[in-house]
Amino acid sequence: MDSQSIKASETVGKDSRGWDEAKKINGRERHLICDNRGLVLLVMVTAADVSDRDAARELLFRLALTHPRSPSSGPTPPMPGNW
């Protein structure tokens, strides 16, 4: 999982842009989830001020809905809160 901040032109509406303080960019951010071969599974575009943590929560939820684990893929790994 990774994200990239992209500058947005002035024609992009202010409601879909945000300020990324770390990179000093006013624009949007692409959040990507790839598999272990580098193939893109999901992409989500948000305003640049959306935190990676919040975007990750939404992306992982969508990933679970679109790519459910099959019964033959083995046991489900424990959730982080259950370690």
For each residue, the residues with C-beta under 8 A, 3 or more apart:
1: 31 32 33 34 56 59
2: 31 32 34
3: 29 30 31 32 52 55
4: 29 30 32
5: 20 23 25 27 28 29 48
6: 25 27 28 29 30 48
7: 25 26 27
8: 12 16 17 26 27 28
9: 12
10:
11:
12: 8 9 16 17 27 28
13: 16 17
14: 17
15:
16: 8 12 13 28 47
17: 8 12 13 14 26 27 28 47 48
18: 26 27 28 29 46 47 48 49 50
19: 25 26 48 49
20: 5 23 24 25 26 27 29 48 49
21: 24 49
22:
23: 5 20 48
24: 20 21
25: 5 6 7 19 20 48
26: 7 8 17 18 19 20 48
27: 5 6 7 8 12 17 18 20 48
28: 5 6 8 12 16 17 18 45 46 47 48
29: 3 4 5 6 18 20 45 46 47 48 50 55
30: 3 4 6 43 44 45
31: 1 2 3 43 44 45 46 52 55 56 59
32: 1 2 3 4 40 42 43
33: 1 40 41 42 59 60 63
34: 1 2 37 38 39 40 41
35: 38 39 41
36:
37: 34
38: 34 35
39: 34 35
40: 32 33 34 43
41: 33 34 35 63 66 67
42: 32 33 59 62 63 66
43: 30 31 32 40
44: 30 31 55 58 59 62
45: 28 29 30 31
46: 18 28 29 31 50 55
47: 16 17 18 28 29 50
48: 5 6 17 18 19 20 23 25 26 27 28 29
49: 18 19 20 21
50: 18 29 46 47 54 55
51: 54 55
52: 3 31 55 56
53: 56 57
54: 50 51 57 58
55: 3 29 31 44 46 50 51 52 58 59
56: 1 31 52 53 59 60
57: 53 54 60 61
58: 44 54 55 61 62
59: 1 31 33 42 44 55 56 62 63
60: 33 56 57 63 64
61: 57 58 64 65
62: 42 44 58 59 65 66
63: 33 41 42 59 60 66 67
64: 60 61 67 68
65: 61 62 68
66: 41 42 62 63
67: 41 63 64
68: 64 65
69: 73 76
70: 73
71:
72:
73: 69 70
74:
75:
76: 69
77:
78: 82 83
79: 82
80: 83
81:
82: 78 79
83: 78 80
